[in-house]
Amino acid sequence: MRDIWWRSVEHKSKEENDFIVNHFKKIMQRPFWIGIHDTQEENNWQWGSSNLNKRPGDFFNWAPNEPSNAYNNEDCGTIHVNGQWNDRTCSDLLPFICEADPQID
């Protein structure tokens, strides 16, 4: 039996980040949600599906001066067409990119 689980895409390397940008650049007219957040503790970024904390040395691709936590209200991450990340208010209405995780029994 094969189940497919969908989750927000997690960019764990420069290669994965570049793949996403190259694959979606034709439709990336605005930022996309990527699945990283710091809602539990400020500046402690986690991937939404796994709740694994990012650690020093892990891949990040923040734009200059980001994450900024503007107005003390930006806790979710987006990716722009140039591949750089930004933090935004989690309630902003934006498209998102998902990845499949096939589970085979």
N, CA, C and O of each residue as an XYZ file, in Angstrom:
420
protein
N       0.835     -1.171      0.000
C       0.000      0.000      0.000
C       0.888      1.245      0.000
O       1.937      1.270      0.644
N       0.466      2.252     -0.712
C       1.258      3.466     -0.807
C       0.392      4.661     -0.435
O      -0.627      4.923     -1.074
N       0.797      5.372      0.585
C       0.159      6.623      0.969
C       1.107      7.749      0.625
O       2.324      7.594      0.719
N       0.563      8.867      0.231
C       1.392     10.034     -0.034
C       1.007     11.116      0.955
O      -0.165     11.471      1.089
N       1.995     11.625      1.636
C       1.808     12.690      2.604
C       2.368     13.965      2.008
O       3.487     13.972      1.495
N       1.606     15.037      2.069
C       2.044     16.322      1.534
C       2.430     17.238      2.672
O       1.792     17.242      3.724
N       3.473     18.011      2.459
C       3.914     18.988      3.442
C       4.524     20.173      2.701
O       4.868     20.074      1.524
N       4.651     21.285      3.400
C       5.326     22.433      2.801
C       6.761     22.044      2.501
O       7.403     21.331      3.271
N       7.250     22.524      1.374
C       8.606     22.179      0.964
C       9.617     22.685      1.990
O       9.472     23.779      2.535
N      10.622     21.888      2.237
C      11.678     22.224      3.190
C      13.001     22.309      2.442
O      13.452     21.325      1.855
N      13.617     23.471      2.462
C      14.869     23.705      1.729
C      16.018     23.436      2.686
O      16.388     24.308      3.472
N      16.578     22.254      2.630
C      17.629     21.883      3.575
C      19.026     21.988      2.987
O      20.010     21.649      3.645
N      19.112     22.460      1.742
C      20.429     22.642      1.121
C      20.316     23.690      0.019
O      19.218     24.008     -0.438
N      21.455     24.221     -0.400
C      21.477     25.179     -1.503
C      20.955     24.522     -2.772
O      20.261     25.163     -3.561
N      21.277     23.262     -2.974
C      20.816     22.549     -4.167
C      19.291     22.450     -4.200
O      18.681     22.652     -5.250
N      18.677     22.141     -3.067
C      17.215     22.068     -3.009
C      16.606     23.445     -3.251
O      15.618     23.568     -3.975
N      17.183     24.469     -2.656
C      16.686     25.829     -2.840
C      16.775     26.229     -4.318
O      15.823     26.776     -4.874
N      17.921     25.955     -4.950
C      18.102     26.282     -6.361
C      17.136     25.505     -7.244
O      16.626     26.045     -8.225
N      16.878     24.243     -6.909
C      15.926     23.437     -7.674
C      14.540     24.069     -7.639
O      13.879     24.183     -8.671
N      14.102     24.480     -6.454
C      12.785     25.104     -6.317
C      12.715     26.374     -7.162
O      11.753     26.578     -7.903
N      13.726     27.220     -7.053
C      13.723     28.477     -7.811
C      13.704     28.196     -9.304
O      12.908     28.794    -10.028
N      14.558     27.303     -9.782
C      14.624     27.013    -11.218
C      13.341     26.364    -11.725
O      12.924     26.619    -12.855
N      12.720     25.540    -10.912
C      11.508     24.840    -11.327
C      10.290     25.762    -11.347
O       9.419     25.617    -12.204
N      10.225     26.698    -10.420
C       9.027     27.530    -10.272
C       9.205     28.977    -10.721
O       8.263     29.760    -10.600
N      10.366     29.364    -11.233
C      10.621     30.783    -11.510
C       9.650     31.382    -12.524
O       9.394     32.586    -12.481
N       9.111     30.591    -13.418
C       8.173     31.129    -14.402
C       6.843     31.528    -13.775
O       6.146     32.391    -14.310
N       6.480     30.920    -12.657
C       5.206     31.259    -12.017
C       5.381     32.030    -10.716
O       4.395     32.414    -10.086
N       6.622     32.260    -10.309
C       6.877     32.970     -9.043
C       6.828     34.480     -9.268
O       7.864     35.144     -9.275
N       5.634     35.015     -9.449
C       5.466     36.452     -9.611
C       5.468     37.164     -8.263
O       5.635     38.382     -8.188
N       5.284     36.403     -7.224
C       5.296     36.932     -5.861
C       5.862     35.853     -4.951
O       6.078     34.728     -5.401
N       6.107     36.165     -3.685
C       6.695     35.160     -2.788
C       5.783     33.951     -2.591
O       4.565     34.034     -2.745
N       6.404     32.832     -2.249
C       5.709     31.607     -1.887
C       6.067     31.266     -0.444
O       7.187     31.518      0.000
N       5.113     30.692      0.282
C       5.425     30.149      1.616
C       6.357     28.965      1.443
O       6.198     28.204      0.488
N       7.318     28.782      2.326
C       8.172     27.571      2.344
C       8.014     26.755      3.594
O       8.581     25.696      3.325
N       7.663     26.701      4.510
C       7.390     25.834      5.641
C       8.273     26.060      6.841
O       8.353     25.208      7.726
N       8.944     27.209      6.882
C       9.808     27.486      8.025
C       9.149     28.590      8.871
O       8.558     29.532      8.341
N       9.267     28.447     10.189
C       8.627     29.426     11.083
C       9.403     29.517     12.394
O      10.198     28.642     12.736
N       9.146     30.602     13.112
C       9.712     30.748     14.467
C       8.600     31.163     15.443
O       8.789     32.036     16.290
N       7.450     30.519     15.301
C       6.287     30.873     16.115
C       6.424     30.460     17.578
O       5.785     31.062     18.441
N       7.221     29.474     17.874
C       7.355     29.009     19.260
C       8.384     29.802     20.039
O       8.221     30.024     21.239
N       9.448     30.234     19.367
C      10.499     31.026     20.011
C      11.145     31.905     18.948
O      11.600     31.413     17.916
N      11.182     33.200     19.207
C      11.705     34.140     18.220
C      13.139     33.795     17.812
O      14.011     33.569     18.651
N      13.350     33.764     16.496
C      14.638     33.483     15.861
C      15.116     32.048     16.057
O      16.284     31.750     15.810
N      14.245     31.170     16.489
C      14.524     29.733     16.553
C      13.697     29.090     15.439
O      12.595     28.596     15.679
N      14.235     29.103     14.227
C      13.493     28.692     13.036
C      13.349     27.179     12.973
O      14.309     26.441     13.194
N      12.128     26.728     12.666
C      11.795     25.302     12.573
C      11.080     25.044     11.257
O      10.400     25.914     10.712
N      11.251     23.821     10.763
C      10.450     23.384      9.623
C       9.104     22.927     10.153
O       9.039     22.171     11.122
N       8.040     23.378      9.529
C       6.683     23.118     10.005
C       6.307     21.658     10.090
O       5.619     21.262     11.032
N       6.730     20.846      9.147
C       6.285     19.451      9.134
C       7.053     18.571     10.103
O       6.532     17.562     10.578
N       8.272     18.942     10.395
C       9.087     18.069     11.234
C       9.373     18.661     12.599
O       9.805     17.950     13.506
N       9.134     19.971     12.759
C       9.457     20.681     13.994
C      10.921     20.514     14.394
O      11.261     20.604     15.574
N      11.781     20.271     13.416
C      13.208     20.197     13.695
C      13.782     21.606     13.678
O      13.616     22.337     12.702
N      14.445     21.979     14.737
C      15.045     23.302     14.818
C      16.221     23.395     13.852
O      17.007     22.459     13.709
N      16.320     24.547     13.195
C      17.508     24.820     12.388
C      18.645     25.131     13.350
O      18.443     25.804     14.360
N      19.824     24.647     13.041
C      20.985     24.847     13.915
C      22.052     25.635     13.172
O      22.045     25.663     11.942
N      22.966     26.274     13.886
C      24.079     26.928     13.196
C      24.761     25.931     12.255
O      25.035     24.794     12.639
N      25.027     26.358     11.046
C      25.619     25.474     10.054
C      24.582     24.887      9.112
O      24.927     24.434      8.020
N      23.291     24.886      9.523
C      22.228     24.454      8.621
C      22.076     25.488      7.506
O      22.516     26.629      7.642
N      21.453     25.079      6.412
C      21.272     25.974      5.277
C      20.194     27.020      5.564
O      19.083     26.683      5.974
N      20.530     28.273      5.347
C      19.604     29.399      5.356
C      19.876     30.205      4.098
O      20.996     30.187      3.588
N      18.889     30.902      3.595
C      19.119     31.773      2.446
C      18.348     33.084      2.619
O      17.661     33.547      1.709
N      18.484     33.662      3.803
C      17.786     34.913      4.090
C      18.317     36.036      3.208
O      19.516     36.113      2.940
N      17.418     36.901      2.760
C      17.798     38.122      2.057
C      18.556     39.024      3.034
O      18.451     38.838      4.247
N      19.315     39.993      2.526
C      20.012     40.913      3.435
C      19.043     41.556      4.436
O      17.933     41.951      4.082
N      19.482     41.648      5.665
C      18.705     42.225      6.770
C      17.457     41.420      7.123
O      16.539     41.951      7.749
N      17.411     40.183      6.742
C      16.303     39.284      7.097
C      16.857     38.104      7.887
O      18.030     37.771      7.715
N      16.093     37.476      8.717
C      14.729     37.836      9.096
C      14.717     39.094      9.965
O      15.588     39.288     10.813
N      13.722     39.937      9.739
C      13.670     41.228     10.423
C      12.633     41.281     11.538
O      12.731     42.114     12.440
N      11.638     40.395     11.481
C      10.544     40.408     12.452
C       9.927     41.801     12.563
O       9.710     42.305     13.665
N       9.648     42.414     11.424
C       9.078     43.759     11.386
C       7.807     43.832     12.222
O       6.965     42.936     12.171
N       7.680     44.885     12.974
C       6.530     45.123     13.852
C       6.329     43.991     14.855
O       5.240     43.821     15.403
N       7.390     43.219     15.090
C       7.340     42.089     16.027
C       6.226     41.107     15.661
O       5.559     40.547     16.532
N       6.037     40.908     14.334
C       4.895     40.114     13.883
C       5.210     39.283     12.644
O       4.287     38.933     11.908
N       6.472     38.953     12.384
C       6.814     38.154     11.209
C       7.463     36.855     11.661
O       8.618     36.839     12.086
N       6.715     35.778     11.563
C       7.174     34.501     12.094
C       7.165     33.359     11.083
O       7.465     32.221     11.444
N       6.826     33.638      9.827
C       6.781     32.575      8.821
C       7.624     32.979      7.615
O       7.709     34.159      7.276
N       8.250     31.988      6.967
C       9.201     32.254      5.906
C       8.649     32.091      4.508
O       7.821     31.219      4.242
N       9.131     32.961      3.608
C       8.780     32.888      2.195
C      10.055     32.836      1.362
O      11.146     33.147      1.840
N       9.887     32.437      0.108
C      10.983     32.457     -0.857
C      10.574     33.354     -2.016
O       9.420     33.347     -2.444
N      11.534     34.128     -2.519
C      11.305     35.022     -3.649
C      11.916     34.422     -4.902
O      12.663     33.446     -4.827
N      11.602     35.002     -6.054
C      12.076     34.481     -7.335
C      13.601     34.431     -7.409
O      14.153     33.633     -8.167
N      14.285     35.267     -6.637
C      15.749     35.236     -6.630
C      16.300     34.164     -5.690
O      17.515     34.008     -5.575
N      15.416     33.427     -5.018
C      15.834     32.341     -4.142
C      16.089     32.762     -2.709
O      16.354     31.914     -1.858
N      16.016     34.044     -2.425
C      16.256     34.497     -1.061
C      14.979     34.435     -0.236
O      13.867     34.529     -0.755
N      15.179     34.273      1.065
C      14.068     34.119      1.991
C      13.760     35.420      2.713
O      14.614     36.296      2.851
N      12.515     35.524      3.171
C      12.059     36.669      3.939
C      11.078     36.156      4.992
O      10.380     35.168      4.764
N      11.025     36.826      6.137
C       9.995     36.492      7.115
C       8.824     37.440      6.922
O       9.002     38.623      6.631
N       7.620     36.898      7.089
C       6.386     37.658      6.899
C       5.393     37.279      7.975
O       5.579     36.308      8.708
N       4.337     38.064      8.052
C       3.234     37.744      8.946
C       2.576     36.459      8.460
O       2.260     36.339      7.277
N       2.368     35.512      9.345
C       1.866     34.188      8.959
C       0.465     34.219      8.350
O       0.082     33.283      7.648
N      -0.292     35.261      8.602
C      -1.657     35.335      8.078
C      -1.720     35.924      6.666
O      -2.804     35.998      6.087
N      -0.580     36.348      6.097
C      -0.581     36.852      4.721
C      -1.040     35.756      3.769
O      -0.655     34.595      3.913
N      -1.863     36.130      2.800
C      -2.366     35.161      1.828
C      -1.393     35.062      0.659
O      -1.304     35.961     -0.177
N      -0.668     33.949      0.622
C       0.329     33.708     -0.424
C       0.228     32.261     -0.878
O      -0.255     31.414     -0.126
N       0.675     31.958     -2.101
C       0.732     30.558     -2.525
C       1.829     29.825     -1.751
O       2.680     30.449     -1.118
N       1.796     28.521     -1.811
C       2.803     27.721     -1.136
C       3.243     26.590     -2.038
O       2.541     26.222     -2.979
N       4.391     26.049     -1.751
C       4.948     24.931     -2.510
C       4.972     23.726     -1.581
O       5.460     23.809     -0.454
N       4.442     22.607     -2.062
C       4.429     21.376     -1.265
C       5.332     20.337     -1.901
O       5.658     20.407     -3.086
N       5.725     19.380     -1.093
C       6.467     18.222     -1.596
C       5.792     16.972     -1.073
O       5.200     16.972      0.006
N       5.887     15.917     -1.843
C       5.280     14.651     -1.462
C       6.305     13.797     -0.753
O       7.488     13.804     -1.093
N       5.839     13.067      0.230
C       6.672     12.133      0.960
C       6.006     10.765      0.896
O       5.207     10.427      1.770
N       6.325      9.971     -0.131
C       5.644      8.678     -0.253
C       5.998      7.736      0.895
O       7.163      7.605      1.271
N       4.996      7.096      1.434
C       5.164      6.111      2.503
C       4.780      4.751      1.915
O       3.647      4.549      1.476
N       5.714      3.848      1.913
C       5.448      2.520      1.349
C       5.462      1.499      2.478
O       6.428      1.403      3.235
N       4.383      0.743      2.579
C       4.292     -0.315      3.602
C       4.850     -1.608      3.075
O       4.861     -2.612      3.787
